[in-house]
Amino acid sequence: MATVRYFAAAQDAAGVESETSDAVTLGALKAALVETHPGLAAIIGRCALLVDGARVGDEFALADAGTVDVLPPFAGG
């Protein structure tokens, strides 16, 4: 079971800082997050989702994942 952590606008849209998920793949996780938190639908496509610190594709299996970070685009310098 992976811990999903939200940052900045993603946290605002989800309404929580973190939660756990038993989704099988990253793609399934994204679909479940939008279903649970409809506010994420507008930004999830622009977010970087990092699994244990690495950027992976939607087909990536989450069986051994510890954390999934949902990071919206950041501006600034």
N, CA, C and O atoms as a Maestro MAE file, in Angstrom:
{
 s_m_m2io_version
 :::
 2.0.0
}

f_m_ct {
 s_m_title
 :::
 protein
 m_atom[308] {
  # First column is atom index #
  i_m_mmod_type
  r_m_x_coord
  r_m_y_coord
  r_m_z_coord
  i_m_residue_number
  s_m_chain_name
  s_m_pdb_residue_name
  s_m_pdb_atom_name
  i_m_atomic_number
  :::
  1 25 0.856 -1.170 0.000 1 A "MET " " N  " 7
  2 3 0.000 0.000 0.000 1 A "MET " " CA " 6
  3 2 0.903 1.234 0.000 1 A "MET " " C  " 6
  4 15 1.789 1.360 0.845 1 A "MET " " O  " 8
  5 25 0.679 2.130 -0.936 2 A "ALA " " N  " 7
  6 3 1.494 3.339 -1.077 2 A "ALA " " CA " 6
  7 2 0.840 4.512 -0.355 2 A "ALA " " C  " 6
  8 15 -0.385 4.608 -0.275 2 A "ALA " " O  " 8
  9 25 1.674 5.394 0.163 3 A "THR " " N  " 7
  10 3 1.206 6.648 0.733 3 A "THR " " CA " 6
  11 2 1.269 7.703 -0.363 3 A "THR " " C  " 6
  12 15 2.322 7.923 -0.961 3 A "THR " " O  " 8
  13 25 0.153 8.348 -0.621 4 A "VAL " " N  " 7
  14 3 0.081 9.419 -1.625 4 A "VAL " " CA " 6
  15 2 0.182 10.743 -0.882 4 A "VAL " " C  " 6
  16 15 -0.613 11.022 0.015 4 A "VAL " " O  " 8
  17 25 1.172 11.564 -1.263 5 A "ARG " " N  " 7
  18 3 1.360 12.871 -0.638 5 A "ARG " " CA " 6
  19 2 1.081 13.956 -1.671 5 A "ARG " " C  " 6
  20 15 1.546 13.888 -2.809 5 A "ARG " " O  " 8
  21 25 0.315 14.952 -1.251 6 A "TYR " " N  " 7
  22 3 -0.075 16.046 -2.128 6 A "TYR " " CA " 6
  23 2 0.672 17.309 -1.740 6 A "TYR " " C  " 6
  24 15 0.932 17.545 -0.560 6 A "TYR " " O  " 8
  25 25 1.018 18.123 -2.735 7 A "PHE " " N  " 7
  26 3 1.730 19.357 -2.502 7 A "PHE " " CA " 6
  27 2 1.043 20.523 -3.209 7 A "PHE " " C  " 6
  28 15 0.462 20.356 -4.281 7 A "PHE " " O  " 8
  29 25 1.116 21.698 -2.600 8 A "ALA " " N  " 7
  30 3 0.639 22.960 -3.168 8 A "ALA " " CA " 6
  31 2 -0.801 22.836 -3.685 8 A "ALA " " C  " 6
  32 15 -1.692 22.431 -2.938 8 A "ALA " " O  " 8
  33 25 -1.031 23.181 -4.948 9 A "ALA " " N  " 7
  34 3 -2.383 23.189 -5.516 9 A "ALA " " CA " 6
  35 2 -3.015 21.796 -5.522 9 A "ALA " " C  " 6
  36 15 -4.238 21.675 -5.444 9 A "ALA " " O  " 8
  37 25 -2.210 20.760 -5.612 10 A "ALA " " N  " 7
  38 3 -2.761 19.399 -5.564 10 A "ALA " " CA " 6
  39 2 -3.338 19.111 -4.181 10 A "ALA " " C  " 6
  40 15 -4.374 18.458 -4.059 10 A "ALA " " O  " 8
  41 25 -2.672 19.597 -3.152 11 A "GLN " " N  " 7
  42 3 -3.190 19.429 -1.796 11 A "GLN " " CA " 6
  43 2 -4.488 20.200 -1.620 11 A "GLN " " C  " 6
  44 15 -5.430 19.706 -1.002 11 A "GLN " " O  " 8
  45 25 -4.536 21.404 -2.161 12 A "ASP " " N  " 7
  46 3 -5.771 22.193 -2.096 12 A "ASP " " CA " 6
  47 2 -6.916 21.467 -2.805 12 A "ASP " " C  " 6
  48 15 -8.034 21.420 -2.293 12 A "ASP " " O  " 8
  49 25 -6.639 20.906 -3.975 13 A "ALA " " N  " 7
  50 3 -7.676 20.231 -4.758 13 A "ALA " " CA " 6
  51 2 -8.140 18.938 -4.084 13 A "ALA " " C  " 6
  52 15 -9.325 18.608 -4.124 13 A "ALA " " O  " 8
  53 25 -7.213 18.212 -3.469 14 A "ALA " " N  " 7
  54 3 -7.562 16.952 -2.817 14 A "ALA " " CA " 6
  55 2 -8.209 17.178 -1.455 14 A "ALA " " C  " 6
  56 15 -9.034 16.382 -1.006 14 A "ALA " " O  " 8
  57 25 -7.824 18.267 -0.809 15 A "GLY " " N  " 7
  58 3 -8.374 18.556 0.508 15 A "GLY " " CA " 6
  59 2 -7.718 17.784 1.641 15 A "GLY " " C  " 6
  60 15 -8.182 17.836 2.780 15 A "GLY " " O  " 8
  61 25 -6.643 17.069 1.336 16 A "VAL " " N  " 7
  62 3 -5.887 16.322 2.348 16 A "VAL " " CA " 6
  63 2 -4.398 16.438 2.036 16 A "VAL " " C  " 6
  64 15 -4.013 16.698 0.896 16 A "VAL " " O  " 8
  65 25 -3.564 16.243 3.058 17 A "GLU " " N  " 7
  66 3 -2.116 16.248 2.853 17 A "GLU " " CA " 6
  67 2 -1.621 14.927 2.293 17 A "GLU " " C  " 6
  68 15 -0.721 14.895 1.453 17 A "GLU " " O  " 8
  69 25 -2.213 13.838 2.764 18 A "SER " " N  " 7
  70 3 -1.785 12.512 2.323 18 A "SER " " CA " 6
  71 2 -2.889 11.501 2.596 18 A "SER " " C  " 6
  72 15 -3.831 11.758 3.345 18 A "SER " " O  " 8
  73 25 -2.739 10.343 1.962 19 A "GLU " " N  " 7
  74 3 -3.659 9.228 2.152 19 A "GLU " " CA " 6
  75 2 -2.972 7.983 1.622 19 A "GLU " " C  " 6
  76 15 -1.918 8.078 0.994 19 A "GLU " " O  " 8
  77 25 -3.549 6.830 1.865 20 A "THR " " N  " 7
  78 3 -2.975 5.593 1.345 20 A "THR " " CA " 6
  79 2 -3.840 5.067 0.205 20 A "THR " " C  " 6
  80 15 -5.029 5.370 0.101 20 A "THR " " O  " 8
  81 25 -3.204 4.272 -0.640 21 A "SER " " N  " 7
  82 3 -3.921 3.683 -1.774 21 A "SER " " CA " 6
  83 2 -3.376 2.292 -2.049 21 A "SER " " C  " 6
  84 15 -2.184 2.031 -1.883 21 A "SER " " O  " 8
  85 25 -4.266 1.404 -2.473 22 A "ASP " " N  " 7
  86 3 -3.846 0.067 -2.874 22 A "ASP " " CA " 6
  87 2 -3.989 -0.131 -4.381 22 A "ASP " " C  " 6
  88 15 -4.139 -1.260 -4.849 22 A "ASP " " O  " 8
  89 25 -3.941 0.969 -5.143 23 A "ALA " " N  " 7
  90 3 -4.024 0.881 -6.610 23 A "ALA " " CA " 6
  91 2 -2.873 0.027 -7.137 23 A "ALA " " C  " 6
  92 15 -1.773 0.038 -6.585 23 A "ALA " " O  " 8
  93 25 -3.139 -0.701 -8.199 24 A "VAL " " N  " 7
  94 3 -2.165 -1.636 -8.752 24 A "VAL " " CA " 6
  95 2 -1.113 -0.936 -9.609 24 A "VAL " " C  " 6
  96 15 0.066 -1.288 -9.555 24 A "VAL " " O  " 8
  97 25 -1.532 0.054 -10.400 25 A "THR " " N  " 7
  98 3 -0.604 0.779 -11.268 25 A "THR " " CA " 6
  99 2 -0.752 2.279 -11.042 25 A "THR " " C  " 6
  100 15 -1.720 2.732 -10.432 25 A "THR " " O  " 8
  101 25 0.204 3.033 -11.534 26 A "LEU " " N  " 7
  102 3 0.122 4.483 -11.409 26 A "LEU " " CA " 6
  103 2 -1.091 5.024 -12.155 26 A "LEU " " C  " 6
  104 15 -1.752 5.940 -11.666 26 A "LEU " " O  " 8
  105 25 -1.392 4.481 -13.321 27 A "GLY " " N  " 7
  106 3 -2.570 4.910 -14.074 27 A "GLY " " CA " 6
  107 2 -3.857 4.661 -13.309 27 A "GLY " " C  " 6
  108 15 -4.753 5.506 -13.300 27 A "GLY " " O  " 8
  109 25 -3.953 3.504 -12.667 28 A "ALA " " N  " 7
  110 3 -5.136 3.191 -11.857 28 A "ALA " " CA " 6
  111 2 -5.222 4.128 -10.658 28 A "ALA " " C  " 6
  112 15 -6.314 4.532 -10.259 28 A "ALA " " O  " 8
  113 25 -4.085 4.470 -10.092 29 A "LEU " " N  " 7
  114 3 -4.060 5.411 -8.973 29 A "LEU " " CA " 6
  115 2 -4.582 6.774 -9.406 29 A "LEU " " C  " 6
  116 15 -5.409 7.368 -8.714 29 A "LEU " " O  " 8
  117 25 -4.109 7.273 -10.539 30 A "LYS " " N  " 7
  118 3 -4.568 8.580 -11.027 30 A "LYS " " CA " 6
  119 2 -6.080 8.588 -11.223 30 A "LYS " " C  " 6
  120 15 -6.748 9.552 -10.848 30 A "LYS " " O  " 8
  121 25 -6.623 7.527 -11.805 31 A "ALA " " N  " 7
  122 3 -8.067 7.448 -12.014 31 A "ALA " " CA " 6
  123 2 -8.807 7.435 -10.680 31 A "ALA " " C  " 6
  124 15 -9.831 8.101 -10.529 31 A "ALA " " O  " 8
  125 25 -8.289 6.678 -9.714 32 A "ALA " " N  " 7
  126 3 -8.928 6.601 -8.400 32 A "ALA " " CA " 6
  127 2 -8.868 7.937 -7.669 32 A "ALA " " C  " 6
  128 15 -9.820 8.312 -6.984 32 A "ALA " " O  " 8
  129 25 -7.761 8.655 -7.809 33 A "LEU " " N  " 7
  130 3 -7.631 9.948 -7.147 33 A "LEU " " CA " 6
  131 2 -8.644 10.953 -7.681 33 A "LEU " " C  " 6
  132 15 -9.244 11.705 -6.912 33 A "LEU " " O  " 8
  133 25 -8.832 10.965 -8.989 34 A "VAL " " N  " 7
  134 3 -9.801 11.884 -9.594 34 A "VAL " " CA " 6
  135 2 -11.224 11.506 -9.185 34 A "VAL " " C  " 6
  136 15 -12.066 12.377 -8.969 34 A "VAL " " O  " 8
  137 25 -11.483 10.211 -9.081 35 A "GLU " " N  " 7
  138 3 -12.812 9.773 -8.661 35 A "GLU " " CA " 6
  139 2 -13.091 10.174 -7.210 35 A "GLU " " C  " 6
  140 15 -14.196 10.605 -6.877 35 A "GLU " " O  " 8
  141 25 -12.089 10.029 -6.362 36 A "THR " " N  " 7
  142 3 -12.242 10.358 -4.945 36 A "THR " " CA " 6
  143 2 -12.220 11.862 -4.697 36 A "THR " " C  " 6
  144 15 -12.934 12.369 -3.832 36 A "THR " " O  " 8
  145 25 -11.392 12.569 -5.464 37 A "HIS " " N  " 7
  146 3 -11.210 14.018 -5.299 37 A "HIS " " CA " 6
  147 2 -11.442 14.698 -6.656 37 A "HIS " " C  " 6
  148 15 -10.477 14.979 -7.367 37 A "HIS " " O  " 8
  149 25 -12.686 14.964 -7.025 38 A "PRO " " N  " 7
  150 3 -12.983 15.525 -8.349 38 A "PRO " " CA " 6
  151 2 -12.220 16.810 -8.664 38 A "PRO " " C  " 6
  152 15 -11.982 17.105 -9.835 38 A "PRO " " O  " 8
  153 25 -11.839 17.568 -7.662 39 A "GLY " " N  " 7
  154 3 -11.080 18.790 -7.896 39 A "GLY " " CA " 6
  155 2 -9.726 18.543 -8.538 39 A "GLY " " C  " 6
  156 15 -9.157 19.450 -9.145 39 A "GLY " " O  " 8
  157 25 -9.203 17.334 -8.414 40 A "LEU " " N  " 7
  158 3 -7.918 16.999 -9.033 40 A "LEU " " CA " 6
  159 2 -8.013 16.868 -10.550 40 A "LEU " " C  " 6
  160 15 -6.999 16.961 -11.241 40 A "LEU " " O  " 8
  161 25 -9.208 16.655 -11.069 41 A "ALA " " N  " 7
  162 3 -9.377 16.430 -12.515 41 A "ALA " " CA " 6
  163 2 -8.792 17.565 -13.337 41 A "ALA " " C  " 6
  164 15 -8.239 17.333 -14.412 41 A "ALA " " O  " 8
  165 25 -8.909 18.780 -12.846 42 A "ALA " " N  " 7
  166 3 -8.437 19.945 -13.600 42 A "ALA " " CA " 6
  167 2 -6.918 20.070 -13.626 42 A "ALA " " C  " 6
  168 15 -6.377 20.754 -14.496 42 A "ALA " " O  " 8
  169 25 -6.213 19.422 -12.688 43 A "ILE " " N  " 7
  170 3 -4.761 19.627 -12.633 43 A "ILE " " CA " 6
  171 2 -3.925 18.354 -12.733 43 A "ILE " " C  " 6
  172 15 -2.722 18.438 -12.983 43 A "ILE " " O  " 8
  173 25 -4.518 17.191 -12.548 44 A "ILE " " N  " 7
  174 3 -3.726 15.957 -12.481 44 A "ILE " " CA " 6
  175 2 -2.897 15.730 -13.745 44 A "ILE " " C  " 6
  176 15 -1.801 15.176 -13.671 44 A "ILE " " O  " 8
  177 25 -3.402 16.147 -14.893 45 A "GLY " " N  " 7
  178 3 -2.666 15.972 -16.147 45 A "GLY " " CA " 6
  179 2 -1.412 16.823 -16.240 45 A "GLY " " C  " 6
  180 15 -0.508 16.518 -17.018 45 A "GLY " " O  " 8
  181 25 -1.354 17.880 -15.456 46 A "ARG " " N  " 7
  182 3 -0.171 18.755 -15.446 46 A "ARG " " CA " 6
  183 2 0.772 18.444 -14.296 46 A "ARG " " C  " 6
  184 15 1.870 18.996 -14.225 46 A "ARG " " O  " 8
  185 25 0.353 17.565 -13.399 47 A "CYS " " N  " 7
  186 3 1.159 17.232 -12.228 47 A "CYS " " CA " 6
  187 2 2.227 16.199 -12.575 47 A "CYS " " C  " 6
  188 15 2.041 15.354 -13.451 47 A "CYS " " O  " 8
  189 25 3.343 16.290 -11.869 48 A "ALA " " N  " 7
  190 3 4.341 15.230 -11.898 48 A "ALA " " CA " 6
  191 2 3.994 14.279 -10.765 48 A "ALA " " C  " 6
  192 15 3.793 14.714 -9.631 48 A "ALA " " O  " 8
  193 25 3.921 12.992 -11.056 49 A "LEU " " N  " 7
  194 3 3.707 11.988 -10.028 49 A "LEU " " CA " 6
  195 2 4.991 11.188 -9.903 49 A "LEU " " C  " 6
  196 15 5.407 10.502 -10.836 49 A "LEU " " O  " 8
  197 25 5.609 11.286 -8.738 50 A "LEU " " N  " 7
  198 3 6.882 10.618 -8.498 50 A "LEU " " CA " 6
  199 2 6.654 9.431 -7.573 50 A "LEU " " C  " 6
  200 15 6.083 9.573 -6.491 50 A "LEU " " O  " 8
  201 25 7.104 8.268 -8.006 51 A "VAL " " N  " 7
  202 3 6.985 7.058 -7.198 51 A "VAL " " CA " 6
  203 2 8.347 6.813 -6.553 51 A "VAL " " C  " 6
  204 15 9.334 6.533 -7.234 51 A "VAL " " O  " 8
  205 25 8.376 6.924 -5.234 52 A "ASP " " N  " 7
  206 3 9.619 6.797 -4.486 52 A "ASP " " CA " 6
  207 2 10.718 7.676 -5.092 52 A "ASP " " C  " 6
  208 15 11.877 7.271 -5.183 52 A "ASP " " O  " 8
  209 25 10.331 8.879 -5.501 53 A "GLY " " N  " 7
  210 3 11.270 9.871 -6.011 53 A "GLY " " CA " 6
  211 2 11.569 9.808 -7.494 53 A "GLY " " C  " 6
  212 15 12.323 10.641 -7.998 53 A "GLY " " O  " 8
  213 25 11.004 8.849 -8.210 54 A "ALA " " N  " 7
  214 3 11.291 8.689 -9.641 54 A "ALA " " CA " 6
  215 2 10.034 8.908 -10.474 54 A "ALA " " C  " 6
  216 15 8.930 8.537 -10.076 54 A "ALA " " O  " 8
  217 25 10.226 9.509 -11.623 55 A "ARG " " N  " 7
  218 3 9.126 9.694 -12.557 55 A "ARG " " CA " 6
  219 2 8.966 8.414 -13.372 55 A "ARG " " C  " 6
  220 15 9.928 7.945 -13.982 55 A "ARG " " O  " 8
  221 25 7.775 7.852 -13.389 56 A "VAL " " N  " 7
  222 3 7.514 6.591 -14.087 56 A "VAL " " CA " 6
  223 2 6.235 6.728 -14.914 56 A "VAL " " C  " 6
  224 15 5.495 7.701 -14.766 56 A "VAL " " O  " 8
  225 25 5.984 5.759 -15.776 57 A "GLY " " N  " 7
  226 3 4.799 5.779 -16.625 57 A "GLY " " CA " 6
  227 2 3.572 5.216 -15.932 57 A "GLY " " C  " 6
  228 15 3.663 4.617 -14.861 57 A "GLY " " O  " 8
  229 25 2.422 5.421 -16.563 58 A "ASP " " N  " 7
  230 3 1.142 4.981 -16.006 58 A "ASP " " CA " 6
  231 2 1.059 3.470 -15.797 58 A "ASP " " C  " 6
  232 15 0.295 3.014 -14.947 58 A "ASP " " O  " 8
  233 25 1.820 2.693 -16.547 59 A "GLU " " N  " 7
  234 3 1.770 1.241 -16.435 59 A "GLU " " CA " 6
  235 2 2.632 0.719 -15.278 59 A "GLU " " C  " 6
  236 15 2.641 -0.481 -15.006 59 A "GLU " " O  " 8
  237 25 3.347 1.609 -14.605 60 A "PHE " " N  " 7
  238 3 4.249 1.201 -13.527 60 A "PHE " " CA " 6
  239 2 3.474 0.539 -12.387 60 A "PHE " " C  " 6
  240 15 2.486 1.094 -11.906 60 A "PHE " " O  " 8
  241 25 3.916 -0.637 -11.956 61 A "ALA " " N  " 7
  242 3 3.268 -1.379 -10.867 61 A "ALA " " CA " 6
  243 2 3.645 -0.766 -9.522 61 A "ALA " " C  " 6
  244 15 4.815 -0.487 -9.261 61 A "ALA " " O  " 8
  245 25 2.648 -0.562 -8.679 62 A "LEU " " N  " 7
  246 3 2.855 0.078 -7.386 62 A "LEU " " CA " 6
  247 2 2.982 -0.916 -6.228 62 A "LEU " " C  " 6
  248 15 2.950 -0.511 -5.066 62 A "LEU " " O  " 8
  249 25 3.125 -2.193 -6.528 63 A "ALA " " N  " 7
  250 3 3.136 -3.223 -5.487 63 A "ALA " " CA " 6
  251 2 4.160 -2.947 -4.389 63 A "ALA " " C  " 6
  252 15 3.865 -3.161 -3.213 63 A "ALA " " O  " 8
  253 25 5.336 -2.487 -4.739 64 A "ASP " " N  " 7
  254 3 6.393 -2.259 -3.755 64 A "ASP " " CA " 6
  255 2 6.640 -0.780 -3.482 64 A "ASP " " C  " 6
  256 15 7.631 -0.422 -2.846 64 A "ASP " " O  " 8
  257 25 5.743 0.079 -3.958 65 A "ALA " " N  " 7
  258 3 5.942 1.527 -3.796 65 A "ALA " " CA " 6
  259 2 5.701 1.946 -2.352 65 A "ALA " " C  " 6
  260 15 4.800 1.441 -1.683 65 A "ALA " " O  " 8
  261 25 6.528 2.881 -1.886 66 A "GLY " " N  " 7
  262 3 6.344 3.431 -0.554 66 A "GLY " " CA " 6
  263 2 5.557 4.724 -0.585 66 A "GLY " " C  " 6
  264 15 4.604 4.903 0.173 66 A "GLY " " O  " 8
  265 25 5.967 5.633 -1.476 67 A "THR " " N  " 7
  266 3 5.278 6.924 -1.574 67 A "THR " " CA " 6
  267 2 5.071 7.321 -3.025 67 A "THR " " C  " 6
  268 15 5.871 6.998 -3.903 67 A "THR " " O  " 8
  269 25 3.983 8.026 -3.249 68 A "VAL " " N  " 7
  270 3 3.701 8.660 -4.532 68 A "VAL " " CA " 6
  271 2 3.463 10.135 -4.230 68 A "VAL " " C  " 6
  272 15 2.523 10.480 -3.513 68 A "VAL " " O  " 8
  273 25 4.306 10.997 -4.772 69 A "ASP " " N  " 7
  274 3 4.168 12.435 -4.560 69 A "ASP " " CA " 6
  275 2 3.457 13.054 -5.754 69 A "ASP " " C  " 6
  276 15 3.835 12.822 -6.902 69 A "ASP " " O  " 8
  277 25 2.431 13.838 -5.478 70 A "VAL " " N  " 7
  278 3 1.660 14.537 -6.515 70 A "VAL " " CA " 6
  279 2 2.093 16.000 -6.483 70 A "VAL " " C  " 6
  280 15 1.741 16.744 -5.567 70 A "VAL " " O  " 8
  281 25 2.863 16.400 -7.497 71 A "LEU " " N  " 7
  282 3 3.468 17.723 -7.543 71 A "LEU " " CA " 6
  283 2 2.930 18.522 -8.724 71 A "LEU " " C  " 6
  284 15 3.202 18.177 -9.874 71 A "LEU " " O  " 8
  285 25 2.182 19.571 -8.462 72 A "PRO " " N  " 7
  286 3 1.726 20.424 -9.564 72 A "PRO " " CA " 6
  287 2 2.900 21.264 -10.075 72 A "PRO " " C  " 6
  288 15 3.934 21.341 -9.412 72 A "PRO " " O  " 8
  289 25 2.755 21.888 -11.238 73 A "PRO " " N  " 7
  290 3 3.841 22.743 -11.734 73 A "PRO " " CA " 6
  291 2 4.084 23.885 -10.744 73 A "PRO " " C  " 6
  292 15 3.149 24.473 -10.201 73 A "PRO " " O  " 8
  293 25 5.345 24.172 -10.533 74 A "PHE " " N  " 7
  294 3 5.728 25.268 -9.647 74 A "PHE " " CA " 6
  295 2 6.320 26.398 -10.480 74 A "PHE " " C  " 6
  296 15 6.950 26.155 -11.509 74 A "PHE " " O  " 8
  297 25 6.122 27.599 -10.044 75 A "ALA " " N  " 7
  298 3 6.723 28.769 -10.692 75 A "ALA " " CA " 6
  299 2 7.636 29.440 -9.684 75 A "ALA " " C  " 6
  300 15 7.480 29.269 -8.475 75 A "ALA " " O  " 8
  301 25 8.555 30.176 -10.178 76 A "GLY " " N  " 7
  302 3 9.441 30.910 -9.284 76 A "GLY " " CA " 6
  303 2 10.888 30.548 -9.545 76 A "GLY " " C  " 6
  304 15 11.216 29.870 -10.519 76 A "GLY " " O  " 8
  305 25 11.730 31.008 -8.669 77 A "GLY " " N  " 7
  306 3 13.132 30.744 -8.921 77 A "GLY " " CA " 6
  307 2 13.965 30.750 -7.744 77 A "GLY " " C  " 6
  308 15 15.174 30.538 -7.841 77 A "GLY " " O  " 8
  :::
 }
 m_bond[307] {
  # First column is bond index #
  i_m_from
  i_m_to
  i_m_order
  :::
  1 1 2 1
  2 2 3 1
  3 3 4 2
  4 3 5 1
  5 5 6 1
  6 6 7 1
  7 7 8 2
  8 7 9 1
  9 9 10 1
  10 10 11 1
  11 11 12 2
  12 11 13 1
  13 13 14 1
  14 14 15 1
  15 15 16 2
  16 15 17 1
  17 17 18 1
  18 18 19 1
  19 19 20 2
  20 19 21 1
  21 21 22 1
  22 22 23 1
  23 23 24 2
  24 23 25 1
  25 25 26 1
  26 26 27 1
  27 27 28 2
  28 27 29 1
  29 29 30 1
  30 30 31 1
  31 31 32 2
  32 31 33 1
  33 33 34 1
  34 34 35 1
  35 35 36 2
  36 35 37 1
  37 37 38 1
  38 38 39 1
  39 39 40 2
  40 39 41 1
  41 41 42 1
  42 42 43 1
  43 43 44 2
  44 43 45 1
  45 45 46 1
  46 46 47 1
  47 47 48 2
  48 47 49 1
  49 49 50 1
  50 50 51 1
  51 51 52 2
  52 51 53 1
  53 53 54 1
  54 54 55 1
  55 55 56 2
  56 55 57 1
  57 57 58 1
  58 58 59 1
  59 59 60 2
  60 59 61 1
  61 61 62 1
  62 62 63 1
  63 63 64 2
  64 63 65 1
  65 65 66 1
  66 66 67 1
  67 67 68 2
  68 67 69 1
  69 69 70 1
  70 70 71 1
  71 71 72 2
  72 71 73 1
  73 73 74 1
  74 74 75 1
  75 75 76 2
  76 75 77 1
  77 77 78 1
  78 78 79 1
  79 79 80 2
  80 79 81 1
  81 81 82 1
  82 82 83 1
  83 83 84 2
  84 83 85 1
  85 85 86 1
  86 86 87 1
  87 87 88 2
  88 87 89 1
  89 89 90 1
  90 90 91 1
  91 91 92 2
  92 91 93 1
  93 93 94 1
  94 94 95 1
  95 95 96 2
  96 95 97 1
  97 97 98 1
  98 98 99 1
  99 99 100 2
  100 99 101 1
  101 101 102 1
  102 102 103 1
  103 103 104 2
  104 103 105 1
  105 105 106 1
  106 106 107 1
  107 107 108 2
  108 107 109 1
  109 109 110 1
  110 110 111 1
  111 111 112 2
  112 111 113 1
  113 113 114 1
  114 114 115 1
  115 115 116 2
  116 115 117 1
  117 117 118 1
  118 118 119 1
  119 119 120 2
  120 119 121 1
  121 121 122 1
  122 122 123 1
  123 123 124 2
  124 123 125 1
  125 125 126 1
  126 126 127 1
  127 127 128 2
  128 127 129 1
  129 129 130 1
  130 130 131 1
  131 131 132 2
  132 131 133 1
  133 133 134 1
  134 134 135 1
  135 135 136 2
  136 135 137 1
  137 137 138 1
  138 138 139 1
  139 139 140 2
  140 139 141 1
  141 141 142 1
  142 142 143 1
  143 143 144 2
  144 143 145 1
  145 145 146 1
  146 146 147 1
  147 147 148 2
  148 147 149 1
  149 149 150 1
  150 150 151 1
  151 151 152 2
  152 151 153 1
  153 153 154 1
  154 154 155 1
  155 155 156 2
  156 155 157 1
  157 157 158 1
  158 158 159 1
  159 159 160 2
  160 159 161 1
  161 161 162 1
  162 162 163 1
  163 163 164 2
  164 163 165 1
  165 165 166 1
  166 166 167 1
  167 167 168 2
  168 167 169 1
  169 169 170 1
  170 170 171 1
  171 171 172 2
  172 171 173 1
  173 173 174 1
  174 174 175 1
  175 175 176 2
  176 175 177 1
  177 177 178 1
  178 178 179 1
  179 179 180 2
  180 179 181 1
  181 181 182 1
  182 182 183 1
  183 183 184 2
  184 183 185 1
  185 185 186 1
  186 186 187 1
  187 187 188 2
  188 187 189 1
  189 189 190 1
  190 190 191 1
  191 191 192 2
  192 191 193 1
  193 193 194 1
  194 194 195 1
  195 195 196 2
  196 195 197 1
  197 197 198 1
  198 198 199 1
  199 199 200 2
  200 199 201 1
  201 201 202 1
  202 202 203 1
  203 203 204 2
  204 203 205 1
  205 205 206 1
  206 206 207 1
  207 207 208 2
  208 207 209 1
  209 209 210 1
  210 210 211 1
  211 211 212 2
  212 211 213 1
  213 213 214 1
  214 214 215 1
  215 215 216 2
  216 215 217 1
  217 217 218 1
  218 218 219 1
  219 219 220 2
  220 219 221 1
  221 221 222 1
  222 222 223 1
  223 223 224 2
  224 223 225 1
  225 225 226 1
  226 226 227 1
  227 227 228 2
  228 227 229 1
  229 229 230 1
  230 230 231 1
  231 231 232 2
  232 231 233 1
  233 233 234 1
  234 234 235 1
  235 235 236 2
  236 235 237 1
  237 237 238 1
  238 238 239 1
  239 239 240 2
  240 239 241 1
  241 241 242 1
  242 242 243 1
  243 243 244 2
  244 243 245 1
  245 245 246 1
  246 246 247 1
  247 247 248 2
  248 247 249 1
  249 249 250 1
  250 250 251 1
  251 251 252 2
  252 251 253 1
  253 253 254 1
  254 254 255 1
  255 255 256 2
  256 255 257 1
  257 257 258 1
  258 258 259 1
  259 259 260 2
  260 259 261 1
  261 261 262 1
  262 262 263 1
  263 263 264 2
  264 263 265 1
  265 265 266 1
  266 266 267 1
  267 267 268 2
  268 267 269 1
  269 269 270 1
  270 270 271 1
  271 271 272 2
  272 271 273 1
  273 273 274 1
  274 274 275 1
  275 275 276 2
  276 275 277 1
  277 277 278 1
  278 278 279 1
  279 279 280 2
  280 279 281 1
  281 281 282 1
  282 282 283 1
  283 283 284 2
  284 283 285 1
  285 285 286 1
  286 286 287 1
  287 287 288 2
  288 287 289 1
  289 289 290 1
  290 290 291 1
  291 291 292 2
  292 291 293 1
  293 293 294 1
  294 294 295 1
  295 295 296 2
  296 295 297 1
  297 297 298 1
  298 298 299 1
  299 299 300 2
  300 299 301 1
  301 301 302 1
  302 302 303 1
  303 303 304 2
  304 303 305 1
  305 305 306 1
  306 306 307 1
  307 307 308 2
  :::
 }
}
